[in-house]
Amino acid sequence: MKDGIHPNYREVCFVDQSNGFKFVTRSTMGSKESIKMEDGREMPLIKLETTSETHPFYTGTQKSIDSLGGRVEKFRNKFAGFSTKK
């Protein structure tokens, strides 16, 4: 590999802003902020709006379209006669 053409690939700490969940993975993302981990390592810090710990899809709190008070059924009934099949 040539020197000086590859991005810096190192361990980076990602933090979920909504609940403080932290995880460490390897990345090329850069950051001006850093964090000191419990084991003494200092690494770049990337702040995230949501992660798998808080996203509704992963936590199971996602609302189903069919449970919105019959709106889907009302729509289907309203447009039932507009079929493209002949």
Secondary structure, 3 states (H helix, E strand, C coil): CCCCCCCCCEEEEEEECCCCCEEEEEECCCCCCEEECCCCCEEEEEEECCCCCCCHHHHCCCCCHHHCCCHHHHHHHHCCCCCCCC
